[in-house]
């Protein structure tokens, strides 16, 4: 049972990080190929990445904390 839970947490963490990297690549490609919409914005093109990056870190830390907690409870 322990291995199954660890696998699910690892898959969730990997998926969340993968979605963030995919969105980062998409945004960069969009900026490179179509820079005009980003010129009209007052913020730099990478501003959404800062917010999504912070959200990704918070979610991953919560999942890691939950995984460690579950593993400690199962160890006892």
N, C-alpha and C positions, 0 to 999 in steps of 0.2 A: 504494500500500500504506500510505503514511504517513497519508493522510486516513482510511482505513478504521480503522486502529488508534486514531487520535485520536477518531473518532466513537464507537467502542465504549467507550473510557474516559469520554468525556463522557456517554454514555447511562448507564453504570454509576454515575457520580457523581450525576447528576440523579435516578436511580431511588432511590439510597440516601437522598439528602436529601428526596425526595418521600415516602418511606416514613416518615421521621422526622416530617415535618410532618403527615402523615396521622394517625400515631399520637398526636401532640400534640393535634390537633383532636379526635380520638376521646376521649382521656382528659379533655380539658376539657369536652366535651359530657356525658360520663358523670358528671363531678363536678357540673356544673350541674343535670342532671336527676335524679340519684340521689345526693345528698350523704350519706345515712345510712351506707353502708359506709365512707366515707372518714373519718367522725367517729370511728369506733372504732379507727382506726389511730393509732399513736403518731407516725408520720412524716407530714409534710404530703402532700397529694394529688399534688404535682408532683415528688416525690422520684424516681420512675422516669424522669422526663424528664431529670434530671441525669445519670443513668447512661447512658441511651440517647443523650443528646446527646454525651457524652464518647466513647462508642463510635463514633458517627457521624463525629465530627471525626477520630478516629484512622484510621478506614477511608478517609475521603476524603483525608486527608493521604498515606496509603500509596498510594492510586491516583494521586494527583497526582505523587508522587515517581516511581512506575513509569512514568507517561506521559512525564515530563520525561526520564527516563533513556533510554527507548526513542527519543524524538525526538533526543536528543543522539547516540546511537549511529548512527541513520540519517543524521544530518547529516554525519558523518565519512566 
